[in-house]
Structures are given as C-alpha cells and as structure tokens.
Amino acid sequence: MPFESDSLRDTNPLLSIVVAAYNIEGYIEEALESLLSQPHIDAMKIIVVDDGSRDETYAAARAIVERDRGVHIELIQQENQGLSAARNTGLAAVRTPYVGFLDGDDIYLKGFTEALMPVLAERKWDVVEYNIKIIDDDGRELDRIDLVDDASGGGRPMDRAALLTFAEDYHTFAWARVYRTDLFDAAPFPVGRHYEDAAIVPSTYLRADSLYRIPKPLIGYRRRYGSITQRFTLRDVQDLRVNGKEALARCDGSDMDDFWLTLFDKMFRRACYVGARVDRGSFKQASETLTAMAVDHRKTRATLAERSGREVVELAPFDLHVRADRSIHFLKGLVKKLLKRSLDRHQRARRPGASNQMSG
C-alpha cells in the first residue's frame, strides 16, 4: 500500500527516534537536520536526551528545537549517566508504535523515510533492519556494513533460521534497526555497561515474531577517531564477559541453545580482539578475564552434557593468538608514528548553519 505523509496528518506519528547526545556540539545539529529534512517527518517524533554534556551540545539542540518550534522534537536534559541511561530515558518518553535509536553524532541518509514508512504503515513487522554507511567527519563514505543483501530483502517470520542468521552475523547495533516499541521492557539498556547493544538486541529479536529487511543503507555511522568506540579498555573486556555469561545462562537444553552459544562465540572473539589492544598496564587483567570467559564456557558445556547429552565444541586455544595480535597491533601503531600518520583525535567544533551530509 503506498504511503503518503498527508495520510497521517490527522493521526498519531508512527515512529519515534531516540537521540542520545553527550559532548557532541559539532555533530548534533547535523544529526537532527538529517531527520527534519526527511519528507515524512510528520510521521515521526524526535526525542533528544542530552546526557549532562559539558560543552554546547544542549544549546545546539535547543537552537534546532526553537527553529522547529517544538513540533517534532522533545528535548530532555539529565545528569550524566551514560549512553544506556540516556536511551532508557528517551524510551520512557516514546508514545509511538515504533522506535529507533540514533547516536547524536550519526545521521540518517536520504531515502530513510521513503524506504521505512511504507513498511511501518503495514503495522505487521516487529523489527525492520537495514544497511549502514560508515562516514567520516565530512560525510564522505569510508565503508559499508551490509546486514541485508538484495536476495534477502523483504518480510519473513522471525523463525529459528532468522535468529541464527542474526547470531552468526553478529551486527548487534541498536541503531541499525527500528523496533515495535512494546518489544522493550522499562529501562532495558544496562546502565554503565559497555557493549550494551549486544546485551539487549538479541533478546529483542527473540521476542519478535516478524522481520522486514531493507537491502540499502539508511543510516550514516560516524567513524570518529578518538571516540569511545575507537579506544579499548579493560572495562570493555570485563563487560563483554558479563554479556557472555548472560548468553550462556540462557542455554537450557532447548533448540535455541545454538543461538546463545553462537552469540557467546562472537562475544568471546570480540573480547579477544579488544583484549589484545588494551594498554600495557591492563593486559594481564584482560588476559585473566579472557581465561575466565573460557571457564564460563567450559562449565556450560559440562552442564549441557549432563542435562541433555548435548556436546558443545570447546573453544579453540586463544592465548597465543591474542599475544600475536597484540604484537601486530602495536607494530602497526609504531609504523604510523614513524610515518607521521597519527590519527586526528580532535573533537569537531560546532558548525553553525552547516548543511548535513546525507548522500544516498
């Protein structure tokens, strides 16, 4: 059924976008403009949560709200509590049947609402996922992440095959999807935890009955060197272990054990990658955490074998691989320094009146 924004002028909006913002004064205006410029903006509400920013992020967002006259944007300010808490605050304010999440330094691309709104208007899809364009500070494309290929686009049941595909691909970004709002409990994102998306998105998929896949990039993920996603800490490894323990705890001898075991395997591989890149002072504890993850897996294997006779393949040896990866990582860093190719770690300054970069 064709979707026209005029058809919803007298009804409630379909979709809310929760925008979490913290110390991104140079990006938040572009993020909001990428929504306000969409042709079906009247079918959306935008909920911006400023998480106690210490720069001009709130002022920049307020300027956009005033220009919009508060028609589409609700702006909330809270004390700094982290990304999960900001998303939880925004989610609590959602009153639409569907919700999506946008980090305040990312953007939606041209064609976002044209591709998405006809699907949401059908009111029968629980999760809608789409592809990702990775962009730099100026909106130039650096790479793509394809969750959906051309052959797998369209609607389907959220059956075991769909769940296992999700687990195997392990693209758990909360912002790469739109969800039926009632899939979420109150305050679902774990406050204070890194890799919070991997803690919540898999369970959300399990609650869903249907999935619609759009084989085109609809969001621009900003790769900012020096941002939290470009630094690796002991806390990251420890939180990945928490996620892994929660996944293993869901193994109960049912046919969905493969889902959780696959997710654990992906989390463990990510933890090994991160552990190889922590600072020198944290590497010993990171290695101990990886060993503890392996023990968690071994205990689950034993429990499943005793409970149901299920044989689970043990983890491959990882210690030497992590150390070799660490050596290669630091060697590459040394080469970059010698070649004076150090990455720009400066925050982008606010750009009043700057146009957004939304090339399709």
C-alpha positions, 0 to 999 in steps of 0.5 A, a space after each residue: 500500500 503506498 504511503 503518503 505523509 498527508 495520510 497521517 496528518 490527522 493521526 498519531 506519528 508512527 515512529 519515534 527516534 531516540 537521540 542520545 547526545 553527550 559532548 557532541 556540539 559539532 555533530 548534533 545539529 547535523 544529526 537532527 537536520 538529517 531527520 527534519 529534512 526527511 519528507 515524512 517527518 510528520 510521521 515521526 517524533 524526535 526525542 533528544 536526551 542530552 546526557 549532562 554534556 559539558 560543552 554546547 551540545 544542549 544549546 545546539 539542540 535547543 537552537 534546532 528545537 526553537 527553529 522547529 518550534 517544538 513540533 517534532 522534537 522533545 528535548 530532555 536534559 539529565 545528569 550524566 549517566 551514560 549512553 544506556 541511561 540516556 536511551 532508557 530515558 528517551 524510551 520512557 518518553 516514546 508514545 509511538 508504535 515504533 522506535 529507533 535509536 540514533 547516536 547524536 553524532 550519526 545521521 540518517 541518509 536520504 531515502 530513510 523515510 521513503 524506504 521505512 514508512 511504507 513498511 511501518 504503515 503495514 503495522 505487521 513487522 516487529 523489527 525492520 533492519 537495514 544497511 549502514 554507511 560508515 562516514 567520516 567527519 565530512 560525510 564522505 563514505 569510508 565503508 559499508 556494513 551490509 546486514 541485508 543483501 538484495 536476495 534477502 530483502 523483504 518480510 519473513 517470520 522471525 523463525 529459528 533460521 532468522 535468529 541464527 542468521 542474526 547470531 552468526 552475523 553478529 551486527 548487534 547495533 541498536 541503531 541499525 534497526 527500528 523496533 515495535 516499541 512494546 518489544 522493550 521492557 522499562 529501562 532495558 539498556 544496562 546502565 554503565 555497561 559497555 557493549 550494551 547493544 549486544 546485551 539487549 538486541 538479541 533478546 529483542 529479536 527473540 521476542 519478535 515474531 516478524 522481520 522486514 529487511 531493507 537491502 540499502 543503507 539508511 543510516 550514516 555511522 560516524 567513524 570518529 577517531 578518538 571516540 569511545 568506540 575507537 579506544 579499548 579498555 579493560 572495562 570493555 573486556 570485563 563487560 563483554 564477559 558479563 554479556 557472555 555469561 548472560 548468553 550462556 545462562 540462557 542455554 537450557 537444553 532447548 533448540 535455541 541453545 545454538 543461538 546463545 552459544 553462537 552469540 557467546 562465540 562472537 562475544 568471546 572473539 570480540 573480547 579477544 580482539 579488544 583484549 589484545 589492544 588494551 594498554 600495557 598496564 591492563 593486559 594481564 587483567 584482560 588476559 585473566 578475564 579472557 581465561 575466565 570467559 573460557 571457564 564460563 564456557 567450559 562449565 556450560 558445556 559440562 552442564 549441557 552434557 549432563 542435562 541433555 547429552 548435548 556436546 558443545 565444541 570447546 573453544 579453540 586455544 586463544 592465548 597465543 593468538 591474542 599475544 600475536 595480535 597484540 604484537 601486530 597491533 602495536 607494530 602497526 601503531 609504531 609504523 604510523 608514528 614513524 610515518 607521521 600518520 597519527 590519527 586526528 583525535 580532535 573533537 569537531 567544533 560546532 558548525 553553525 548553519 552547516 548543511 548535513 551530509 546525507 548522500 544516498 
